[in-house]
Amino acid sequence: MIEDKNDLAEIIYAAVRQIPRGKVASYSQIAALAGNCNLRRYVGNALHKNPSNAVTPCHRVVNAKGFCSGSFAFGGPDAQREKLEGEGVTFVDGHVDLSHHLITQDDFEAMKAGLLV
């Protein structure tokens, strides 16, 4: 079990850095990669405090229904959608088209393996 919250945040940031361009992951998926799928809120908190979106692309994390954060930390609520659209992510009815852009199980497994290296 991870004792230090700074270590947990670093694991979360490392997981987010593995999300491929043009794809998104849910808070739950990132929490699972960090070792506990119940840490969704902690993931959101850590991403809100992300020191550098240029290094850790937290805009690639959305809720389970594909909606962007209502208070995206780097430029306001519309910035997340703009960043995603800039990477080719498409939206349907106001949310990410998860059928095309959510990480697959293969992506998840590759990301998990990348965290173990």
C-alpha positions as CSV (number, residue, x, y, z in Angstrom):
1,M,0.0,0.0,0.0
2,I,1.2,3.5,-0.8
3,E,1.7,5.5,2.3
4,D,2.9,8.8,0.9
5,K,0.3,10.9,-0.9
6,N,3.1,12.5,-2.9
7,D,4.1,9.1,-4.2
8,L,0.4,8.3,-5.1
9,A,0.2,11.6,-7.0
10,E,3.3,10.8,-8.9
11,I,1.9,7.4,-9.8
12,I,-1.3,9.1,-11.0
13,Y,0.7,11.5,-13.1
14,A,2.8,8.7,-14.5
15,A,-0.4,6.8,-15.5
16,V,-1.9,10.0,-17.2
17,R,1.4,10.5,-19.2
18,Q,0.7,7.0,-20.7
19,I,-2.7,7.9,-22.2
20,P,-2.1,8.0,-26.0
21,R,-2.8,11.2,-27.9
22,G,-6.3,11.1,-29.3
23,K,-7.5,8.9,-26.4
24,V,-9.1,9.5,-23.0
25,A,-9.3,7.6,-19.8
26,S,-11.7,7.9,-16.9
27,Y,-10.9,8.9,-13.4
28,S,-11.7,5.3,-12.4
29,Q,-9.3,3.8,-14.9
30,I,-6.5,6.1,-13.7
31,A,-7.3,5.2,-10.1
32,A,-7.2,1.5,-11.0
33,L,-3.8,2.0,-12.6
34,A,-2.7,3.7,-9.4
35,G,-3.7,0.6,-7.4
36,N,-7.2,1.4,-6.1
37,C,-10.2,2.0,-8.4
38,N,-12.0,3.7,-5.4
39,L,-9.6,6.7,-5.5
40,R,-11.5,8.5,-8.3
41,R,-11.9,11.7,-6.3
42,Y,-8.3,11.6,-5.3
43,V,-7.3,11.3,-9.0
44,G,-9.4,14.4,-9.7
45,N,-7.8,16.3,-6.9
46,A,-4.3,15.3,-7.9
47,L,-5.0,16.3,-11.6
48,H,-6.4,19.7,-10.4
49,K,-3.0,20.3,-8.7
50,N,-1.0,19.0,-11.7
51,P,2.1,21.2,-11.9
52,S,2.4,21.0,-15.7
53,N,-0.1,20.1,-18.3
54,A,2.7,20.2,-20.8
55,V,4.3,17.2,-19.0
56,T,1.2,15.5,-17.7
57,P,-1.7,15.8,-20.1
58,C,-4.5,15.7,-17.5
59,H,-7.0,17.0,-20.1
60,R,-7.1,13.4,-21.4
61,V,-9.0,12.3,-18.2
62,V,-12.8,12.6,-18.3
63,N,-15.6,11.2,-16.2
64,A,-17.1,7.8,-16.8
65,K,-19.7,9.2,-19.2
66,G,-17.1,11.2,-21.2
67,F,-17.8,14.6,-19.8
68,C,-15.0,17.1,-19.3
69,S,-14.4,18.7,-16.0
70,G,-16.6,21.7,-15.2
71,S,-13.6,23.5,-13.8
72,F,-10.6,22.5,-15.9
73,A,-7.6,23.8,-14.0
74,F,-5.7,25.0,-17.0
75,G,-7.6,27.7,-18.8
76,G,-11.2,27.4,-17.7
77,P,-14.0,24.9,-18.4
78,D,-13.8,25.0,-22.2
79,A,-10.0,24.5,-22.4
80,Q,-10.2,20.8,-21.8
81,R,-12.5,20.3,-24.7
82,E,-10.4,22.5,-26.9
83,K,-7.3,20.6,-26.1
84,L,-9.0,17.2,-26.8
85,E,-10.4,18.4,-30.1
86,G,-6.9,19.6,-31.0
87,E,-5.8,16.0,-30.6
88,G,-8.6,14.7,-32.8
89,V,-11.0,13.6,-30.0
90,T,-14.6,14.0,-31.2
91,F,-17.7,14.8,-29.1
92,V,-21.3,13.7,-29.3
93,D,-24.0,15.5,-27.4
94,G,-21.5,17.4,-25.3
95,H,-19.3,14.5,-24.2
96,V,-16.4,12.6,-25.6
97,D,-17.4,9.9,-28.1
98,L,-16.1,7.1,-25.8
99,S,-16.8,4.4,-28.4
100,H,-13.9,5.9,-30.4
101,H,-11.6,7.5,-27.9
102,L,-11.8,5.7,-24.5
103,I,-8.6,3.6,-23.9
104,T,-9.1,0.0,-24.7
105,Q,-8.3,-2.9,-22.5
106,D,-5.2,-3.4,-24.5
107,D,-4.2,0.2,-24.0
108,F,-5.0,-0.2,-20.2
109,E,-2.7,-3.3,-20.0
110,A,0.1,-1.5,-21.9
111,M,-0.2,1.5,-19.6
112,K,-0.1,-0.8,-16.6
113,A,3.0,-2.6,-17.9
114,G,4.6,0.8,-18.5
115,L,4.1,1.8,-14.9
116,L,5.9,-1.4,-13.7
117,V,9.1,-0.6,-15.6
